């Protein structure tokens, strides 16, 4: 029994350590040494795990410190793309023929693939379009191979857009482009011509090109998300206030319909030109709402020494396109039965899963604040207190000498 109890405790602590490792910086990201929410994970003891949990949860889950290594949060309209090999049309046909004849897929591709292929990469201004006034700009470049930076001249034969597979992947027409021969690059531009549903979802830019010195045609692809139907917009009106030692900025919004949404914003220090906070609200919006409040937690200002004027920026709204009430999404635990019934009887038609607020570049600069204007109180909640008590008891149980002694005795007993 003692072995079972101790194993359960260790399992709970190991699970918490894993959760903390997920929310900590990923490989290649170096956190600031003075970030008080980041605790070292090299102490796997019960007390070490308790300390890590205490430090991480001293700030609320919807108002967190923002650091320069949080690349995705600082760039909410992420434009990262990766290079990919250019596979000739004849190679694709040959591989498909081999597969049809019974050759395994991996072997078919190894047989058909040339020893060396040029590479292509699109550089995008954004990967999400929100609204009909938004525009995609995708610049295409080709290099001699994966280990080469030498650009290769190419010609565009055709460029077209393919719609979301939920709507049958319709052909949405040709995409205009312009080329710069001196730069060995071509840029493709597209905006949703209307809010029609066919312009909604995961779209794919397909470009057929020829490469100088090669006889093959190549098709290169780049996907992006288009949300011509918008869930709402930020209006550009702002009001700041202090509440319980935290900075609150009320941002004006206009909402089209009742939906479950994630509304987020970043705060930067104007004096230091560095990020301070990321706030993400998970809530139900409806047309009666005129503002949304972003709470920038006071203790983050105090712990990291932030003061002066601050700039609100990177306002973004992402909403769930649900075929059931938004309350089920917000509180899935309370609506498990309804969600299970829905999963067993899904609607006959499918739609893309997301609708965005209209893209914006709004900013707002606050008044100046002294550091001690903000509270240094830790965040707390009944759930946090419950988990802290559980972890404290687990840590105490693991450190009790009699528990270790009973474990050794049970191990000596014959099976």
C-alpha positions in Angstrom: 0.0 0.0 0.0 2.8 2.4 0.9 4.5 1.7 -2.5 1.3 2.5 -4.3 0.7 5.7 -2.3 4.3 6.9 -2.9 4.1 6.0 -6.6 0.9 8.0 -7.0 2.5 11.0 -5.3 5.6 10.8 -7.5 3.3 10.4 -10.6 1.4 13.6 -9.7 4.6 15.5 -9.2 6.1 14.2 -12.4 3.0 15.2 -14.3 3.3 18.7 -12.8 7.0 18.9 -13.8 6.1 17.9 -17.3 3.4 20.6 -17.5 5.8 23.2 -16.3 8.4 22.1 -18.9 5.8 22.6 -21.6 5.1 26.2 -20.6 8.7 27.0 -20.2 10.9 28.2 -23.1 11.4 25.7 -25.9 14.8 24.7 -27.4 16.7 27.7 -28.7 14.8 30.2 -26.5 16.8 31.7 -23.6 14.7 33.2 -20.9 15.7 36.3 -19.1 17.6 35.4 -15.9 15.4 37.8 -13.9 12.1 36.4 -15.0 10.6 35.5 -11.7 8.0 33.2 -13.2 10.7 30.8 -14.5 12.0 28.4 -12.0 14.8 25.9 -12.7 13.6 22.3 -13.3 16.8 20.6 -12.2 15.3 19.9 -8.7 12.9 16.9 -9.1 12.1 16.6 -5.4 8.7 17.3 -4.0 9.9 20.6 -2.6 11.5 21.6 -5.9 8.3 20.9 -7.9 6.3 22.8 -5.3 8.6 25.8 -5.6 8.4 25.7 -9.4 4.6 25.7 -9.3 4.4 28.5 -6.7 6.7 30.7 -8.9 4.9 30.0 -12.1 1.4 30.6 -10.7 2.2 33.8 -8.8 0.8 35.5 -11.9 -2.7 34.8 -13.4 -2.9 32.5 -16.4 -4.4 35.3 -18.6 -1.8 37.9 -17.7 1.8 36.8 -18.1 5.3 38.3 -18.3 6.3 38.8 -21.9 9.9 38.4 -22.9 11.9 38.8 -26.1 12.2 35.0 -26.5 8.4 34.7 -26.8 8.6 35.1 -30.5 5.1 33.7 -31.4 3.4 36.0 -28.9 5.4 39.1 -30.0 4.6 38.3 -33.6 0.9 37.2 -33.4 0.5 37.3 -37.2 3.5 35.0 -37.6 5.2 34.9 -41.0 7.7 32.1 -40.6 8.0 29.8 -43.6 10.5 27.0 -44.4 12.3 26.0 -47.6 11.1 23.0 -49.5 12.4 20.9 -52.4 11.0 21.5 -55.8 9.7 18.1 -57.1 9.2 17.9 -60.9 5.8 16.9 -62.2 7.2 13.8 -63.9 8.7 12.6 -60.6 5.3 12.9 -58.9 3.7 10.9 -61.7 6.5 8.2 -61.6 6.1 7.8 -57.8 2.3 7.5 -58.1 2.7 4.9 -60.8 5.1 2.9 -58.6 2.7 3.0 -55.7 -0.1 1.9 -57.9 1.9 -1.1 -58.9 2.3 -2.1 -55.3 5.7 -0.5 -54.4 5.7 0.9 -50.8 5.4 4.7 -50.7 8.8 5.3 -49.1 10.5 3.1 -51.7 8.5 4.6 -54.6 9.7 8.1 -53.6 13.3 7.0 -53.2 13.3 5.3 -56.6 11.7 8.3 -58.4 13.5 11.1 -56.6 16.6 12.7 -58.3 19.8 13.0 -56.4 19.6 16.8 -56.3 16.7 19.2 -56.5 16.4 23.0 -56.3 14.6 24.5 -53.3 12.0 27.2 -53.0 10.7 29.4 -50.2 7.9 31.9 -50.0 8.4 35.0 -47.8 5.0 36.1 -46.5 3.9 39.4 -45.1 1.4 37.3 -43.0 -0.1 33.9 -42.7 -3.6 35.0 -41.7 -5.9 37.4 -43.6 -8.7 39.0 -41.6 -11.3 40.9 -43.5 -11.7 41.9 -47.2 -9.3 44.9 -46.8 -6.4 42.6 -45.9 -3.8 41.5 -48.4 -1.4 38.6 -48.8 2.0 39.4 -50.3 4.0 36.2 -51.0 7.5 36.6 -52.5 9.0 33.4 -54.1 12.7 32.7 -54.4 14.5 29.6 -55.7 18.0 28.3 -54.7 20.2 25.7 -56.3 19.7 23.2 -53.4 19.3 22.7 -49.6 23.0 23.5 -49.0 23.2 26.5 -51.4 22.3 30.1 -51.1 22.8 30.7 -54.8 19.6 32.0 -56.3 18.3 30.5 -59.5 16.4 32.3 -62.2 12.9 30.9 -62.9 9.8 31.8 -64.9 6.2 31.7 -63.7 3.9 29.7 -66.0 0.7 29.9 -63.9 -0.4 31.0 -60.5 -3.8 30.2 -59.0 -5.6 29.9 -55.7 -7.3 26.7 -54.4 -10.0 27.0 -51.8 -10.6 25.1 -48.5 -11.2 21.4 -48.7 -14.3 21.8 -46.5 -15.8 23.5 -49.6 -14.5 21.0 -52.1 -11.1 22.7 -52.8 -12.6 25.0 -55.5 -10.4 26.9 -58.0 -10.6 30.5 -57.0 -8.9 31.9 -60.1 -5.5 33.2 -61.0 -3.3 35.3 -58.7 -1.7 38.4 -60.0 2.1 38.7 -59.6 5.1 40.8 -60.6 8.7 39.7 -61.0 12.1 41.4 -60.3 14.6 39.7 -62.6 17.5 41.3 -60.9 16.4 39.9 -57.5 15.5 36.4 -59.0 12.1 36.8 -57.2 8.4 37.1 -58.0 5.7 38.5 -55.6 2.1 37.3 -55.6 -0.7 39.5 -54.2 -4.2 38.5 -53.2 -7.0 40.0 -51.2 -10.4 38.3 -50.6 -12.6 39.8 -53.4 -15.7 39.4 -51.2 -16.9 37.9 -47.9 -18.2 34.8 -49.9 -17.7 31.6 -48.0 -15.5 30.2 -50.8 -12.8 32.7 -49.8 -12.7 31.4 -46.2 -10.5 28.8 -44.6 -7.1 27.3 -45.4 -6.3 28.4 -49.0 -3.4 27.3 -51.1 -1.4 29.3 -53.5 -0.2 27.0 -56.3 2.5 28.3 -58.7 3.8 26.4 -61.7 7.3 27.5 -62.7 10.2 26.5 -65.0 13.8 26.8 -63.9 16.6 27.9 -66.1 18.7 24.9 -67.2 16.1 22.3 -66.4 13.5 20.8 -68.6 10.9 20.0 -66.0 7.9 22.0 -64.8 7.6 22.4 -61.0 4.6 23.2 -58.9 5.3 25.0 -55.6 2.7 25.6 -52.9 2.1 27.9 -50.0 -0.9 27.7 -47.7 -2.4 30.5 -45.5 -5.6 31.2 -43.6 -8.3 33.6 -45.0 -11.1 35.0 -42.8 -13.0 37.4 -45.1 -16.0 37.0 -42.8 -15.0 38.8 -39.6 -16.3 38.1 -36.1 -15.8 41.8 -35.1 -13.2 44.5 -34.8 -11.3 46.7 -32.4 -12.7 50.2 -32.8 -9.6 52.2 -31.7 -11.1 53.7 -28.6 -9.2 53.1 -25.3 -9.5 54.0 -21.6 -6.9 53.2 -18.9 -7.4 52.8 -15.2 -5.9 51.1 -12.1 -7.7 48.3 -10.4 -6.4 46.5 -7.4 -2.9 47.5 -8.2 -3.0 46.3 -11.8 -3.2 48.4 -15.0 -6.4 47.9 -16.9 -6.9 49.1 -20.5 -10.5 48.9 -21.8 -10.4 48.5 -25.6 -13.4 49.3 -27.8 -14.9 46.4 -29.8 -17.7 45.9 -32.2 -19.0 42.3 -32.4 -21.1 40.7 -35.1 -22.6 37.8 -33.2 -22.3 35.7 -30.0 -19.2 33.6 -30.1 -16.4 32.0 -28.0 -13.2 34.0 -28.6 -9.6 34.5 -27.6 -8.8 38.2 -27.5 -5.2 39.1 -26.9 -2.9 42.1 -26.6 0.7 42.9 -25.7 2.1 45.6 -23.5 5.6 47.2 -24.1 7.7 49.6 -22.1 8.0 52.9 -24.1 11.1 53.9 -22.3 12.9 50.6 -22.6 11.3 49.5 -25.9 10.9 46.0 -24.5 7.9 43.7 -23.9 6.4 43.5 -20.5 3.0 41.6 -20.5 0.9 39.4 -22.7 -2.8 39.1 -22.0 -5.2 36.6 -23.5 -8.9 36.6 -22.7 -11.0 33.5 -23.2 -14.6 34.6 -23.2 -17.9 34.8 -24.9 -18.5 38.0 -26.9 -21.8 39.3 -28.2 -23.1 42.3 -30.1 -24.1 44.1 -26.8 -20.4 44.4 -25.8 -18.7 47.7 -26.4 -15.4 47.1 -24.7 -13.1 44.3 -23.5 -10.8 44.8 -20.5 -7.1 43.8 -20.7 -5.7 43.5 -17.2 -1.9 43.8 -16.9 -1.0 42.2 -13.6 0.6 44.6 -11.1 3.2 42.2 -9.6 4.8 41.7 -13.0 5.6 45.5 -13.2 7.0 45.3 -9.6 9.0 42.2 -10.0 10.6 43.2 -13.3 11.1 46.9 -12.5 8.9 48.3 -15.2 7.8 51.9 -14.9 7.1 54.9 -17.1 4.8 54.9 -20.1 3.5 51.8 -21.7 2.3 51.0 -25.2 -0.6 48.6 -25.9 -0.2 46.8 -29.3 -0.7 43.5 -31.2 -4.5 43.4 -30.7 -5.9 40.2 -32.1 -9.2 38.4 -31.9 -9.6 34.7 -32.9 -13.0 33.2 -32.5 -14.3 29.6 -32.7 -16.7 28.8 -35.5 -18.9 26.4 -33.6 -22.0 24.4 -34.6 -23.1 24.4 -30.9 -23.5 27.0 -28.1 -20.3 28.8 -27.1 -20.9 27.9 -23.5 -20.1 24.3 -24.3 -16.7 25.4 -25.5 -15.9 27.7 -22.6 -16.9 25.1 -20.0 -16.5 21.8 -21.7 -16.4 19.9 -18.3 -19.9 21.0 -17.5 -21.2 20.1 -21.0 -19.5 16.7 -21.5 -22.8 14.9 -22.2 -23.9 17.5 -24.8 -20.5 17.5 -26.5 -20.5 13.7 -26.7 -23.9 13.7 -28.2 -22.8 16.3 -30.7 -19.7 14.2 -31.6 -21.9 11.2 -32.2 -24.3 13.2 -34.5 -22.2 15.8 -36.3 -23.7 18.2 -38.8 -23.7 17.1 -42.4 -21.9 20.2 -43.6 -18.4 21.3 -42.5 -17.0 24.8 -42.2 -13.6 26.2 -41.3 -13.0 26.3 -37.6 -11.9 29.9 -37.1 -13.2 33.4 -37.7 -11.0 36.4 -36.9 -11.5 40.0 -35.8 -10.5 42.4 -38.6 -6.7 42.9 -38.9 -5.5 46.1 -37.3 -2.3 48.0 -36.4 -3.8 50.0 -33.5 -1.7 51.1 -30.6 -2.3 53.1 -27.4 0.2 54.8 -25.1 -0.6 55.2 -21.4 0.2 57.8 -18.9 3.5 57.5 -17.0 3.5 55.3 -13.8 6.0 54.9 -11.0 6.9 51.3 -10.3 5.4 51.4 -6.7 2.0 52.4 -8.2 1.4 48.7 -8.9 0.7 46.0 -6.4 3.2 43.3 -5.5 0.5 40.9 -4.3 0.6 37.4 -5.8 -2.4 36.1 -7.8 -4.5 33.6 -6.0 -7.6 31.5 -6.6 -9.4 28.6 -4.9 -8.0 26.3 -7.5 -4.4 27.5 -7.0 -4.7 27.2 -3.2 -6.1 23.6 -3.6 -3.2 22.6 -5.7 -0.7 24.2 -3.5 -2.1 22.3 -0.5 -2.0 19.1 -2.4 1.6 19.6 -3.5 2.7 20.6 0.0 1.2 17.4 1.5 2.8 15.4 -1.3 6.2 17.0 -0.7 6.0 16.4 3.1 5.0 12.7 2.5 7.9 12.1 0.2 10.3 13.6 2.7 9.0 11.7 5.8 11.7 9.2 7.1 9.1 6.6 8.1 7.7 6.5 4.5 11.2 5.7 3.2 11.8 3.2 6.0 8.6 1.3 5.2 9.5 1.3 1.5 12.8 -0.4 2.3 11.1 -2.9 4.6 8.5 -3.8 1.9 11.3 -4.3 -0.6 13.1 -6.8 1.7 9.9 -8.9 2.2 9.7 -12.0 0.1 7.2 -11.8 -2.8 
